[in-house]
Amino acid sequence: MARVCYVCSKGTTFGRNVSHANNRTTRRWLPNLHSVRIVTETGEHKHVRVCTRCLSAGKIRKA
């Protein structure tokens, strides 16, 4: 399962660390995802990964 939000498709962001000596190494920012059990529109239960912004906004209905 990829590190992607089920609702908003927020995923990993890539960038660079830059030291004082201007050495550059790649790094990544991971989204704050939680595994939750939700109820879909059809009424079935499903385990998905959802970011905390979507959880607090109430975009999904937890089982």
PDB file of N, H, CA, C and O in Angstrom:
ATOM      1  N   MET A   1       0.847  -1.182   0.000  1.00  0.00           N
ATOM      2  CA  MET A   1       0.000   0.000   0.000  1.00  0.00           C
ATOM      3  C   MET A   1       0.896   1.250   0.000  1.00  0.00           C
ATOM      4  O   MET A   1       1.805   1.369   0.821  1.00  0.00           O
ATOM      5  N   ALA A   2       0.636   2.149  -0.903  1.00  0.00           N
ATOM      6  H   ALA A   2      -0.103   2.052  -1.570  1.00  0.00           H
ATOM      7  CA  ALA A   2       1.455   3.341  -1.039  1.00  0.00           C
ATOM      8  C   ALA A   2       1.138   4.358   0.059  1.00  0.00           C
ATOM      9  O   ALA A   2       0.089   4.285   0.699  1.00  0.00           O
ATOM     10  N   ARG A   3       2.045   5.300   0.267  1.00  0.00           N
ATOM     11  H   ARG A   3       2.897   5.360  -0.253  1.00  0.00           H
ATOM     12  CA  ARG A   3       1.848   6.355   1.256  1.00  0.00           C
ATOM     13  C   ARG A   3       1.061   7.505   0.618  1.00  0.00           C
ATOM     14  O   ARG A   3       1.590   8.590   0.377  1.00  0.00           O
ATOM     15  N   VAL A   4      -0.211   7.229   0.358  1.00  0.00           N
ATOM     16  H   VAL A   4      -0.641   6.348   0.554  1.00  0.00           H
ATOM     17  CA  VAL A   4      -1.081   8.199  -0.299  1.00  0.00           C
ATOM     18  C   VAL A   4      -2.408   8.219   0.441  1.00  0.00           C
ATOM     19  O   VAL A   4      -2.926   7.171   0.828  1.00  0.00           O
ATOM     20  N   CYS A   5      -2.965   9.427   0.641  1.00  0.00           N
ATOM     21  H   CYS A   5      -2.544  10.278   0.326  1.00  0.00           H
ATOM     22  CA  CYS A   5      -4.256   9.566   1.308  1.00  0.00           C
ATOM     23  C   CYS A   5      -5.362   9.048   0.400  1.00  0.00           C
ATOM     24  O   CYS A   5      -5.355   9.301  -0.804  1.00  0.00           O
ATOM     25  N   TYR A   6      -6.315   8.320   0.985  1.00  0.00           N
ATOM     26  H   TYR A   6      -6.321   8.115   1.964  1.00  0.00           H
ATOM     27  CA  TYR A   6      -7.422   7.732   0.239  1.00  0.00           C
ATOM     28  C   TYR A   6      -8.378   8.801  -0.280  1.00  0.00           C
ATOM     29  O   TYR A   6      -8.976   8.630  -1.342  1.00  0.00           O
ATOM     30  N   VAL A   7      -8.528   9.907   0.460  1.00  0.00           N
ATOM     31  H   VAL A   7      -8.041  10.046   1.323  1.00  0.00           H
ATOM     32  CA  VAL A   7      -9.513  10.931   0.130  1.00  0.00           C
ATOM     33  C   VAL A   7      -8.941  11.976  -0.817  1.00  0.00           C
ATOM     34  O   VAL A   7      -9.496  12.210  -1.891  1.00  0.00           O
ATOM     35  N   CYS A   8      -7.833  12.609  -0.425  1.00  0.00           N
ATOM     36  H   CYS A   8      -7.383  12.420   0.447  1.00  0.00           H
ATOM     37  CA  CYS A   8      -7.329  13.764  -1.183  1.00  0.00           C
ATOM     38  C   CYS A   8      -6.111  13.450  -2.040  1.00  0.00           C
ATOM     39  O   CYS A   8      -5.606  14.334  -2.733  1.00  0.00           O
ATOM     40  N   SER A   9      -5.631  12.216  -2.009  1.00  0.00           N
ATOM     41  H   SER A   9      -6.041  11.498  -1.447  1.00  0.00           H
ATOM     42  CA  SER A   9      -4.469  11.765  -2.800  1.00  0.00           C
ATOM     43  C   SER A   9      -3.189  12.508  -2.458  1.00  0.00           C
ATOM     44  O   SER A   9      -2.301  12.640  -3.299  1.00  0.00           O
ATOM     45  N   LYS A  10      -3.092  12.997  -1.220  1.00  0.00           N
ATOM     46  H   LYS A  10      -3.814  12.890  -0.537  1.00  0.00           H
ATOM     47  CA  LYS A  10      -1.853  13.624  -0.781  1.00  0.00           C
ATOM     48  C   LYS A  10      -0.791  12.548  -0.648  1.00  0.00           C
ATOM     49  O   LYS A  10      -1.044  11.496  -0.061  1.00  0.00           O
ATOM     50  N   GLY A  11       0.401  12.801  -1.189  1.00  0.00           N
ATOM     51  H   GLY A  11       0.606  13.656  -1.666  1.00  0.00           H
ATOM     52  CA  GLY A  11       1.454  11.793  -1.172  1.00  0.00           C
ATOM     53  C   GLY A  11       2.782  12.358  -0.718  1.00  0.00           C
ATOM     54  O   GLY A  11       2.847  13.433  -0.122  1.00  0.00           O
ATOM     55  N   THR A  12       3.831  11.626  -1.006  1.00  0.00           N
ATOM     56  H   THR A  12       3.778  10.753  -1.491  1.00  0.00           H
ATOM     57  CA  THR A  12       5.178  11.996  -0.618  1.00  0.00           C
ATOM     58  C   THR A  12       5.667  13.157  -1.474  1.00  0.00           C
ATOM     59  O   THR A  12       5.440  13.187  -2.683  1.00  0.00           O
ATOM     60  N   THR A  13       6.346  14.122  -0.832  1.00  0.00           N
ATOM     61  H   THR A  13       6.531  14.098   0.151  1.00  0.00           H
ATOM     62  CA  THR A  13       6.944  15.256  -1.523  1.00  0.00           C
ATOM     63  C   THR A  13       8.459  15.124  -1.452  1.00  0.00           C
ATOM     64  O   THR A  13       8.999  14.773  -0.403  1.00  0.00           O
ATOM     65  N   PHE A  14       9.143  15.398  -2.540  1.00  0.00           N
ATOM     66  H   PHE A  14       8.704  15.683  -3.393  1.00  0.00           H
ATOM     67  CA  PHE A  14      10.588  15.265  -2.592  1.00  0.00           C
ATOM     68  C   PHE A  14      11.246  16.628  -2.605  1.00  0.00           C
ATOM     69  O   PHE A  14      10.686  17.600  -3.112  1.00  0.00           O
ATOM     70  N   GLY A  15      12.447  16.687  -2.039  1.00  0.00           N
ATOM     71  H   GLY A  15      12.902  15.898  -1.627  1.00  0.00           H
ATOM     72  CA  GLY A  15      13.200  17.928  -2.019  1.00  0.00           C
ATOM     73  C   GLY A  15      14.663  17.646  -1.734  1.00  0.00           C
ATOM     74  O   GLY A  15      15.146  16.534  -1.945  1.00  0.00           O
ATOM     75  N   ARG A  16      15.360  18.658  -1.254  1.00  0.00           N
ATOM     76  H   ARG A  16      14.968  19.562  -1.082  1.00  0.00           H
ATOM     77  CA  ARG A  16      16.786  18.545  -0.982  1.00  0.00           C
ATOM     78  C   ARG A  16      17.125  19.095   0.395  1.00  0.00           C
ATOM     79  O   ARG A  16      16.567  20.108   0.817  1.00  0.00           O
ATOM     80  N   ASN A  17      18.045  18.427   1.101  1.00  0.00           N
ATOM     81  H   ASN A  17      18.498  17.604   0.758  1.00  0.00           H
ATOM     82  CA  ASN A  17      18.706  19.001   2.258  1.00  0.00           C
ATOM     83  C   ASN A  17      19.915  19.755   1.738  1.00  0.00           C
ATOM     84  O   ASN A  17      20.646  19.250   0.885  1.00  0.00           O
ATOM     85  N   VAL A  18      20.131  20.958   2.243  1.00  0.00           N
ATOM     86  H   VAL A  18      19.538  21.368   2.936  1.00  0.00           H
ATOM     87  CA  VAL A  18      21.278  21.749   1.821  1.00  0.00           C
ATOM     88  C   VAL A  18      22.058  22.126   3.071  1.00  0.00           C
ATOM     89  O   VAL A  18      21.533  22.809   3.951  1.00  0.00           O
ATOM     90  N   SER A  19      23.314  21.684   3.153  1.00  0.00           N
ATOM     91  H   SER A  19      23.740  21.130   2.438  1.00  0.00           H
ATOM     92  CA  SER A  19      24.141  21.971   4.316  1.00  0.00           C
ATOM     93  C   SER A  19      24.787  23.344   4.177  1.00  0.00           C
ATOM     94  O   SER A  19      24.640  24.014   3.154  1.00  0.00           O
ATOM     95  N   HIS A  20      25.514  23.758   5.233  1.00  0.00           N
ATOM     96  H   HIS A  20      25.634  23.215   6.064  1.00  0.00           H
ATOM     97  CA  HIS A  20      26.223  25.042   5.171  1.00  0.00           C
ATOM     98  C   HIS A  20      27.318  25.020   4.120  1.00  0.00           C
ATOM     99  O   HIS A  20      27.678  26.066   3.581  1.00  0.00           O
ATOM    100  N   ALA A  21      27.853  23.842   3.823  1.00  0.00           N
ATOM    101  H   ALA A  21      27.560  22.992   4.261  1.00  0.00           H
ATOM    102  CA  ALA A  21      28.871  23.708   2.778  1.00  0.00           C
ATOM    103  C   ALA A  21      28.243  23.532   1.403  1.00  0.00           C
ATOM    104  O   ALA A  21      28.938  23.245   0.428  1.00  0.00           O
ATOM    105  N   ASN A  22      26.918  23.705   1.329  1.00  0.00           N
ATOM    106  H   ASN A  22      26.354  23.937   2.121  1.00  0.00           H
ATOM    107  CA  ASN A  22      26.150  23.624   0.093  1.00  0.00           C
ATOM    108  C   ASN A  22      26.159  22.212  -0.506  1.00  0.00           C
ATOM    109  O   ASN A  22      25.997  22.048  -1.716  1.00  0.00           O
ATOM    110  N   ASN A  23      26.349  21.198   0.343  1.00  0.00           N
ATOM    111  H   ASN A  23      26.480  21.331   1.325  1.00  0.00           H
ATOM    112  CA  ASN A  23      26.184  19.815  -0.109  1.00  0.00           C
ATOM    113  C   ASN A  23      24.698  19.517  -0.168  1.00  0.00           C
ATOM    114  O   ASN A  23      23.953  19.860   0.751  1.00  0.00           O
ATOM    115  N   ARG A  24      24.267  18.881  -1.245  1.00  0.00           N
ATOM    116  H   ARG A  24      24.872  18.602  -1.991  1.00  0.00           H
ATOM    117  CA  ARG A  24      22.840  18.625  -1.440  1.00  0.00           C
ATOM    118  C   ARG A  24      22.572  17.129  -1.442  1.00  0.00           C
ATOM    119  O   ARG A  24      23.204  16.377  -2.184  1.00  0.00           O
ATOM    120  N   THR A  25      21.627  16.700  -0.603  1.00  0.00           N
ATOM    121  H   THR A  25      21.113  17.311  -0.001  1.00  0.00           H
ATOM    122  CA  THR A  25      21.190  15.316  -0.572  1.00  0.00           C
ATOM    123  C   THR A  25      19.673  15.314  -0.673  1.00  0.00           C
ATOM    124  O   THR A  25      18.999  16.207  -0.159  1.00  0.00           O
ATOM    125  N   THR A  26      19.155  14.309  -1.335  1.00  0.00           N
ATOM    126  H   THR A  26      19.702  13.583  -1.752  1.00  0.00           H
ATOM    127  CA  THR A  26      17.704  14.238  -1.511  1.00  0.00           C
ATOM    128  C   THR A  26      17.040  13.796  -0.216  1.00  0.00           C
ATOM    129  O   THR A  26      17.604  12.997   0.533  1.00  0.00           O
ATOM    130  N   ARG A  27      15.863  14.304   0.047  1.00  0.00           N
ATOM    131  H   ARG A  27      15.405  14.953  -0.561  1.00  0.00           H
ATOM    132  CA  ARG A  27      15.061  13.903   1.191  1.00  0.00           C
ATOM    133  C   ARG A  27      13.612  13.883   0.769  1.00  0.00           C
ATOM    134  O   ARG A  27      13.276  14.294  -0.341  1.00  0.00           O
ATOM    135  N   ARG A  28      12.747  13.405   1.652  1.00  0.00           N
ATOM    136  H   ARG A  28      13.019  13.070   2.554  1.00  0.00           H
ATOM    137  CA  ARG A  28      11.332  13.380   1.327  1.00  0.00           C
ATOM    138  C   ARG A  28      10.509  13.697   2.555  1.00  0.00           C
ATOM    139  O   ARG A  28      10.906  13.404   3.683  1.00  0.00           O
ATOM    140  N   TRP A  29       9.358  14.298   2.320  1.00  0.00           N
ATOM    141  H   TRP A  29       9.036  14.536   1.403  1.00  0.00           H
ATOM    142  CA  TRP A  29       8.391  14.621   3.357  1.00  0.00           C
ATOM    143  C   TRP A  29       7.233  13.650   3.214  1.00  0.00           C
ATOM    144  O   TRP A  29       6.610  13.558   2.155  1.00  0.00           O
ATOM    145  N   LEU A  30       6.949  12.924   4.294  1.00  0.00           N
ATOM    146  H   LEU A  30       7.454  12.998   5.154  1.00  0.00           H
ATOM    147  CA  LEU A  30       5.869  11.943   4.263  1.00  0.00           C
ATOM    148  C   LEU A  30       4.599  12.557   4.845  1.00  0.00           C
ATOM    149  O   LEU A  30       4.672  13.303   5.822  1.00  0.00           O
ATOM    150  N   PRO A  31       3.444  12.259   4.266  1.00  0.00           N
ATOM    151  CA  PRO A  31       2.192  12.778   4.821  1.00  0.00           C
ATOM    152  C   PRO A  31       1.859  12.083   6.138  1.00  0.00           C
ATOM    153  O   PRO A  31       2.284  10.952   6.373  1.00  0.00           O
ATOM    154  N   ASN A  32       1.103  12.759   6.991  1.00  0.00           N
ATOM    155  H   ASN A  32       0.757  13.678   6.801  1.00  0.00           H
ATOM    156  CA  ASN A  32       0.706  12.222   8.288  1.00  0.00           C
ATOM    157  C   ASN A  32      -0.538  11.360   8.081  1.00  0.00           C
ATOM    158  O   ASN A  32      -1.664  11.851   8.156  1.00  0.00           O
ATOM    159  N   LEU A  33      -0.320  10.064   7.819  1.00  0.00           N
ATOM    160  H   LEU A  33       0.595   9.665   7.758  1.00  0.00           H
ATOM    161  CA  LEU A  33      -1.412   9.146   7.489  1.00  0.00           C
ATOM    162  C   LEU A  33      -1.743   8.250   8.675  1.00  0.00           C
ATOM    163  O   LEU A  33      -0.863   7.880   9.451  1.00  0.00           O
ATOM    164  N   HIS A  34      -3.017   7.908   8.805  1.00  0.00           N
ATOM    165  H   HIS A  34      -3.732   8.208   8.175  1.00  0.00           H
ATOM    166  CA  HIS A  34      -3.496   6.974   9.810  1.00  0.00           C
ATOM    167  C   HIS A  34      -4.319   5.897   9.112  1.00  0.00           C
ATOM    168  O   HIS A  34      -5.084   6.185   8.192  1.00  0.00           O
ATOM    169  N   SER A  35      -4.152   4.659   9.557  1.00  0.00           N
ATOM    170  H   SER A  35      -3.530   4.425  10.305  1.00  0.00           H
ATOM    171  CA  SER A  35      -4.959   3.560   9.038  1.00  0.00           C
ATOM    172  C   SER A  35      -6.281   3.536   9.797  1.00  0.00           C
ATOM    173  O   SER A  35      -6.294   3.373  11.018  1.00  0.00           O
ATOM    174  N   VAL A  36      -7.382   3.695   9.087  1.00  0.00           N
ATOM    175  H   VAL A  36      -7.371   3.827   8.095  1.00  0.00           H
ATOM    176  CA  VAL A  36      -8.697   3.722   9.717  1.00  0.00           C
ATOM    177  C   VAL A  36      -9.633   2.776   8.978  1.00  0.00           C
ATOM    178  O   VAL A  36      -9.398   2.411   7.826  1.00  0.00           O
ATOM    179  N   ARG A  37     -10.684   2.397   9.662  1.00  0.00           N
ATOM    180  H   ARG A  37     -10.875   2.694  10.598  1.00  0.00           H
ATOM    181  CA  ARG A  37     -11.722   1.546   9.075  1.00  0.00           C
ATOM    182  C   ARG A  37     -12.908   2.448   8.796  1.00  0.00           C
ATOM    183  O   ARG A  37     -13.449   3.065   9.713  1.00  0.00           O
ATOM    184  N   ILE A  38     -13.323   2.531   7.521  1.00  0.00           N
ATOM    185  H   ILE A  38     -12.883   2.030   6.776  1.00  0.00           H
ATOM    186  CA  ILE A  38     -14.383   3.456   7.130  1.00  0.00           C
ATOM    187  C   ILE A  38     -15.585   2.685   6.604  1.00  0.00           C
ATOM    188  O   ILE A  38     -15.514   1.486   6.334  1.00  0.00           O
ATOM    189  N   VAL A  39     -16.688   3.408   6.466  1.00  0.00           N
ATOM    190  H   VAL A  39     -16.746   4.382   6.685  1.00  0.00           H
ATOM    191  CA  VAL A  39     -17.896   2.883   5.842  1.00  0.00           C
ATOM    192  C   VAL A  39     -18.046   3.594   4.503  1.00  0.00           C
ATOM    193  O   VAL A  39     -18.096   4.823   4.462  1.00  0.00           O
ATOM    194  N   THR A  40     -18.117   2.846   3.416  1.00  0.00           N
ATOM    195  H   THR A  40     -18.076   1.848   3.449  1.00  0.00           H
ATOM    196  CA  THR A  40     -18.260   3.436   2.087  1.00  0.00           C
ATOM    197  C   THR A  40     -19.721   3.794   1.822  1.00  0.00           C
ATOM    198  O   THR A  40     -20.592   3.524   2.649  1.00  0.00           O
ATOM    199  N   GLU A  41     -19.986   4.402   0.666  1.00  0.00           N
ATOM    200  H   GLU A  41     -19.279   4.621  -0.006  1.00  0.00           H
ATOM    201  CA  GLU A  41     -21.353   4.791   0.305  1.00  0.00           C
ATOM    202  C   GLU A  41     -22.264   3.581   0.161  1.00  0.00           C
ATOM    203  O   GLU A  41     -23.470   3.675   0.390  1.00  0.00           O
ATOM    204  N   THR A  42     -21.683   2.438  -0.222  1.00  0.00           N
ATOM    205  H   THR A  42     -20.704   2.362  -0.408  1.00  0.00           H
ATOM    206  CA  THR A  42     -22.487   1.231  -0.393  1.00  0.00           C
ATOM    207  C   THR A  42     -22.747   0.518   0.931  1.00  0.00           C
ATOM    208  O   THR A  42     -23.508  -0.449   0.971  1.00  0.00           O
ATOM    209  N   GLY A  43     -22.125   0.985   2.016  1.00  0.00           N
ATOM    210  H   GLY A  43     -21.507   1.771   1.983  1.00  0.00           H
ATOM    211  CA  GLY A  43     -22.365   0.409   3.324  1.00  0.00           C
ATOM    212  C   GLY A  43     -21.371  -0.646   3.757  1.00  0.00           C
ATOM    213  O   GLY A  43     -21.521  -1.227   4.832  1.00  0.00           O
ATOM    214  N   GLU A  44     -20.349  -0.909   2.938  1.00  0.00           N
ATOM    215  H   GLU A  44     -20.227  -0.436   2.065  1.00  0.00           H
ATOM    216  CA  GLU A  44     -19.369  -1.919   3.316  1.00  0.00           C
ATOM    217  C   GLU A  44     -18.207  -1.275   4.074  1.00  0.00           C
ATOM    218  O   GLU A  44     -17.945  -0.083   3.917  1.00  0.00           O
ATOM    219  N   HIS A  45     -17.516  -2.061   4.888  1.00  0.00           N
ATOM    220  H   HIS A  45     -17.729  -3.029   5.015  1.00  0.00           H
ATOM    221  CA  HIS A  45     -16.400  -1.585   5.685  1.00  0.00           C
ATOM    222  C   HIS A  45     -15.102  -1.805   4.927  1.00  0.00           C
ATOM    223  O   HIS A  45     -14.946  -2.790   4.205  1.00  0.00           O
ATOM    224  N   LYS A  46     -14.161  -0.861   5.102  1.00  0.00           N
ATOM    225  H   LYS A  46     -14.288  -0.061   5.688  1.00  0.00           H
ATOM    226  CA  LYS A  46     -12.926  -0.912   4.339  1.00  0.00           C
ATOM    227  C   LYS A  46     -11.806  -0.301   5.180  1.00  0.00           C
ATOM    228  O   LYS A  46     -12.027   0.699   5.863  1.00  0.00           O
ATOM    229  N   HIS A  47     -10.597  -0.894   5.141  1.00  0.00           N
ATOM    230  H   HIS A  47     -10.418  -1.706   4.587  1.00  0.00           H
ATOM    231  CA  HIS A  47      -9.424  -0.334   5.801  1.00  0.00           C
ATOM    232  C   HIS A  47      -8.678   0.528   4.789  1.00  0.00           C
ATOM    233  O   HIS A  47      -8.314   0.045   3.717  1.00  0.00           O
ATOM    234  N   VAL A  48      -8.447   1.803   5.116  1.00  0.00           N
ATOM    235  H   VAL A  48      -8.744   2.195   5.987  1.00  0.00           H
ATOM    236  CA  VAL A  48      -7.757   2.718   4.218  1.00  0.00           C
ATOM    237  C   VAL A  48      -6.795   3.580   5.023  1.00  0.00           C
ATOM    238  O   VAL A  48      -6.864   3.623   6.251  1.00  0.00           O
ATOM    239  N   ARG A  49      -5.899   4.264   4.321  1.00  0.00           N
ATOM    240  H   ARG A  49      -5.843   4.228   3.324  1.00  0.00           H
ATOM    241  CA  ARG A  49      -5.018   5.248   4.932  1.00  0.00           C
ATOM    242  C   ARG A  49      -5.548   6.642   4.607  1.00  0.00           C
ATOM    243  O   ARG A  49      -5.777   6.980   3.445  1.00  0.00           O
ATOM    244  N   VAL A  50      -5.739   7.443   5.656  1.00  0.00           N
ATOM    245  H   VAL A  50      -5.552   7.169   6.599  1.00  0.00           H
ATOM    246  CA  VAL A  50      -6.303   8.785   5.492  1.00  0.00           C
ATOM    247  C   VAL A  50      -5.404   9.767   6.213  1.00  0.00           C
ATOM    248  O   VAL A  50      -4.925   9.473   7.308  1.00  0.00           O
ATOM    249  N   CYS A  51      -5.161  10.947   5.613  1.00  0.00           N
ATOM    250  H   CYS A  51      -5.551  11.185   4.724  1.00  0.00           H
ATOM    251  CA  CYS A  51      -4.344  11.956   6.271  1.00  0.00           C
ATOM    252  C   CYS A  51      -5.143  12.620   7.393  1.00  0.00           C
ATOM    253  O   CYS A  51      -6.374  12.599   7.388  1.00  0.00           O
ATOM    254  N   THR A  52      -4.438  13.199   8.339  1.00  0.00           N
ATOM    255  H   THR A  52      -3.438  13.216   8.343  1.00  0.00           H
ATOM    256  CA  THR A  52      -5.086  13.763   9.519  1.00  0.00           C
ATOM    257  C   THR A  52      -5.923  14.990   9.172  1.00  0.00           C
ATOM    258  O   THR A  52      -6.876  15.299   9.887  1.00  0.00           O
ATOM    259  N   ARG A  53      -5.599  15.681   8.114  1.00  0.00           N
ATOM    260  H   ARG A  53      -4.825  15.430   7.533  1.00  0.00           H
ATOM    261  CA  ARG A  53      -6.411  16.833   7.698  1.00  0.00           C
ATOM    262  C   ARG A  53      -7.804  16.390   7.253  1.00  0.00           C
ATOM    263  O   ARG A  53      -8.799  17.037   7.579  1.00  0.00           O
ATOM    264  N   CYS A  54      -7.872  15.291   6.511  1.00  0.00           N
ATOM    265  H   CYS A  54      -7.064  14.765   6.246  1.00  0.00           H
ATOM    266  CA  CYS A  54      -9.165  14.765   6.073  1.00  0.00           C
ATOM    267  C   CYS A  54      -9.939  14.165   7.244  1.00  0.00           C
ATOM    268  O   CYS A  54     -11.166  14.253   7.282  1.00  0.00           O
ATOM    269  N   LEU A  55      -9.231  13.552   8.205  1.00  0.00           N
ATOM    270  H   LEU A  55      -8.234  13.481   8.175  1.00  0.00           H
ATOM    271  CA  LEU A  55      -9.894  13.006   9.388  1.00  0.00           C
ATOM    272  C   LEU A  55     -10.533  14.109  10.216  1.00  0.00           C
ATOM    273  O   LEU A  55     -11.690  13.988  10.620  1.00  0.00           O
ATOM    274  N   SER A  56      -9.793  15.187  10.476  1.00  0.00           N
ATOM    275  H   SER A  56      -8.854  15.286  10.148  1.00  0.00           H
ATOM    276  CA  SER A  56     -10.328  16.261  11.312  1.00  0.00           C
ATOM    277  C   SER A  56     -11.402  17.060  10.591  1.00  0.00           C
ATOM    278  O   SER A  56     -12.268  17.649  11.238  1.00  0.00           O
ATOM    279  N   ALA A  57     -11.360  17.090   9.256  1.00  0.00           N
ATOM    280  H   ALA A  57     -10.657  16.611   8.731  1.00  0.00           H
ATOM    281  CA  ALA A  57     -12.384  17.811   8.486  1.00  0.00           C
ATOM    282  C   ALA A  57     -13.661  17.008   8.348  1.00  0.00           C
ATOM    283  O   ALA A  57     -14.679  17.539   7.904  1.00  0.00           O
ATOM    284  N   GLY A  58     -13.625  15.732   8.722  1.00  0.00           N
ATOM    285  H   GLY A  58     -12.798  15.301   9.083  1.00  0.00           H
ATOM    286  CA  GLY A  58     -14.822  14.901   8.636  1.00  0.00           C
ATOM    287  C   GLY A  58     -15.181  14.473   7.238  1.00  0.00           C
ATOM    288  O   GLY A  58     -16.359  14.293   6.928  1.00  0.00           O
ATOM    289  N   LYS A  59     -14.179  14.306   6.377  1.00  0.00           N
ATOM    290  H   LYS A  59     -13.222  14.453   6.629  1.00  0.00           H
ATOM    291  CA  LYS A  59     -14.453  13.923   4.994  1.00  0.00           C
ATOM    292  C   LYS A  59     -14.774  12.445   4.836  1.00  0.00           C
ATOM    293  O   LYS A  59     -15.233  12.024   3.774  1.00  0.00           O
ATOM    294  N   ILE A  60     -14.540  11.648   5.879  1.00  0.00           N
ATOM    295  H   ILE A  60     -14.167  11.989   6.742  1.00  0.00           H
ATOM    296  CA  ILE A  60     -14.867  10.228   5.840  1.00  0.00           C
ATOM    297  C   ILE A  60     -15.733   9.881   7.040  1.00  0.00           C
ATOM    298  O   ILE A  60     -15.770  10.627   8.019  1.00  0.00           O
ATOM    299  N   ARG A  61     -16.428   8.754   6.969  1.00  0.00           N
ATOM    300  H   ARG A  61     -16.398   8.148   6.174  1.00  0.00           H
ATOM    301  CA  ARG A  61     -17.229   8.282   8.084  1.00  0.00           C
ATOM    302  C   ARG A  61     -16.587   7.021   8.626  1.00  0.00           C
ATOM    303  O   ARG A  61     -16.523   6.001   7.940  1.00  0.00           O
ATOM    304  N   LYS A  62     -16.106   7.094   9.874  1.00  0.00           N
ATOM    305  H   LYS A  62     -16.158   7.923  10.432  1.00  0.00           H
ATOM    306  CA  LYS A  62     -15.449   5.947  10.493  1.00  0.00           C
ATOM    307  C   LYS A  62     -16.469   4.886  10.854  1.00  0.00           C
ATOM    308  O   LYS A  62     -17.616   5.193  11.178  1.00  0.00           O
ATOM    309  N   ALA A  63     -16.035   3.623  10.794  1.00  0.00           N
ATOM    310  H   ALA A  63     -15.103   3.374  10.531  1.00  0.00           H
ATOM    311  CA  ALA A  63     -16.920   2.504  11.110  1.00  0.00           C
ATOM    312  C   ALA A  63     -17.102   2.388  12.617  1.00  0.00           C
ATOM    313  O   ALA A  63     -17.816   1.502  13.086  1.00  0.00           O
TER     314      ALA A  63
END
